[in-house]
Amino acid sequence: MIVLWLPIPFMRIQLIFDRFLNTAQRFGLTVSLKKTEALHQSYPPSKSASALVTAGSNQLSSVDKFCYLGSFLSNMVAVDDDITSRLTKAGSACGKLQDRVWIVHSISLSTKFAVYRAVFLT
């Protein structure tokens, strides 16, 4: 996945992507166009913002949001999806701790406190 997050005019994105594609080809690398998506973040934020970037004769798919390294980026420059995702993952992790740590009687209380400090206080 390629992420271009540059504070430049939208018109230049095509030029930068073309240069990136040509440089990759010169080094014998290929860019998977099926996995490459374009996301345009406009200011002021707009739901209708779309990126029209092409690679040769293929147009990259324009998306409203996507997940990159566990964080969600959106064209509305909002963090709602990212926060919701992180809270869901945290809730899931706590639920797994419930079954594996908190209600297991063979784990000592000091170990449970150590897990609590490591997970929730740091």
C-alpha positions, 0 to 999 in steps of 0.5 A: 500500500502506498500512502501519499500524504502531502500538503501540495496542490491536488494537480501535482499529485498525478505528477508525483505518482507518475514519478514514483511509478517510473522510479519504481520501474527503473529499480525493477519494482512493481506497484500493485495497482489492485492494492493502491488506493487514492484518498483526497483530503480537502480543506475545508473538508468535503464528502465529495472530495475524490482523487483522480489519479491514474497509473498509465491507463488504469485509474486508481480507485478513489476511497473515502477512508482506509486503514493504514498501520491500524489508524483510519484516515478519511477524506473528511479529516475526522477521527471518529472512525479511528476512535471507534476502531481503537475503542472496539479493539480495546474492548475486545482485548479487555474481554479476552483478559476477563477469560484469561486473567481476571476470573482465573483463580490460579493466577496470583493477585500480584500478577493480576495487579501487574497486568492491570498496571501494564495494560491500563495505567501505561 
